[in-house]
């Protein structure tokens, strides 16, 4: 299949149209890959989550056999399919680590495009919006949506921040330092300096200090994350929900949302 659009979202929609895909139960991602001329193998890969070797209109995708969670495996595979359709004319080999896939807004254009493609391939905007419209963000909502689309909680959170109805922010941290952030247009706090130290009295701060990670969202004081934000003087008593996910040995993603 040769796609017409270089836009990753539109490219994913072309794949859906080409295959007659309307919902996740229509085809597994492995079946989609096979229909596109991609052989998928689950093998040991040193230092990588996924790898694709492209030759003409066919390819071999290797997915690490250490990935046992279907949602994460699907995103890795979707990411590599994105490379195959969008970047086959620029490189024959892509190798992606856990951090490549998690550093959504930091890495180069091709990695961002592959992530955007995977997100739309797995969670089409029209279906996603239909599931979350008017519903306040909660871990239960994210679990329900991720279960329907067979995606990871993290990928589902990121999609919600992009197109959901309620305020939320994603923060990527590495070695106890804030590396990037991404928030909905209506999230009340935005000033969080990059390369600043992770605040101690937060869920993320506990992880970097003690190595522990809560399985469920925890309430945190907004002022801990945003002490210098202009809005905090008006909202000093605000609390936020925080849910964190480990990515790589020294990296963490924190999801914040309002009550």
Residue, then its C-alpha position, 0 to 999 in steps of 0.5 A: x500500500x502506498x499512502x497519499x498523505x504525508x500527514x500521519x493522522x490522515x495516513x492512518x485514516x487511509x489505512x482504515x479506509x483501505x482495509x475497511x476497518x471501522x472498530x478495533x474488533x474488525x482486525x488485530x494489529x498483526x492482521x493489519x500489518x500482514x495486510x500491508x506486507x509486514x511480517x511481525x516477529x516477537x524476538x529477543x532484542x538487545x536495547x530496543x522495544x521494536x525494530x523494522x527492516x524495510x525492503x521495497x513494499x515489504x518489511x519485517x518488524x521485530x517486537x521485543x519478547x519482553x513486552x507482555x502487555x498487549x496495549x504496549x505491544x500494539x503501540x510499538x507495532x503501530x509505531x513501526x507500521x508508521x515508519x513503514x508507510x511514512x518513512x520507507x523512502x528515507x531509511x531502511x532501518x528504524x530501531x526504537x527504545x522505550x524512551x523513543x516511544x515515550x518522549x512524544x514531543x521531544x524526539x525528531x520529526x519522524x518519531x513524532x510522526x510515527x507516534x501520531x500515526x500509531x495513536x490515530x491507527x489504534x484510537x481514531x479521533x472520531x471513535x475516541x471522542x465518542x467515548x470520552x465526550x462530556x466525561x470527566x477524566x478519571x482512571x476508570x475512564x482511561x481504563x475503559x477506553x484503553x480496554x476498548x482500543x487495546x492500548x496502554x494507559x499511557x497512550x490513552x492518557x496522551x490521546x485524551x490530553x490532545x482531544x478530551x474535554x477536561x483539563x489535563x497535563x502530561x510531564x516527562x521526567x528523566x533522572x529527576x528532571x523535567x524534560x518536556x510537558x504537554x497540556x490541554x488548552x484549558x489546563x489551569x497551570x502552564x509554567x513549569x520550567x524545563x530542566x527543573x528538578x521534580x518537586x519533592x512532595x509529588x507522586x513523581x517526587x516520591x518515585x525519584x526519592x524512594x523508588x516507589x510508585x503508586x498503582x492508583x492516582x493520588x491527590x497532590x497540592x497544585x502549588x507543589x508542581x506549580x509554585x511559580x505559575x501566575x495562576x497559583x496565587x488565585x488557586x493556592x488551595x487547588x489540588x490535582x490528581x496525579x498518576x505516574x508511569x515508569x518508562x525506561x530505567x530512569x524516566x517517568x511520565x506523570x499525568x495530572x488532571x483537575x477534579 
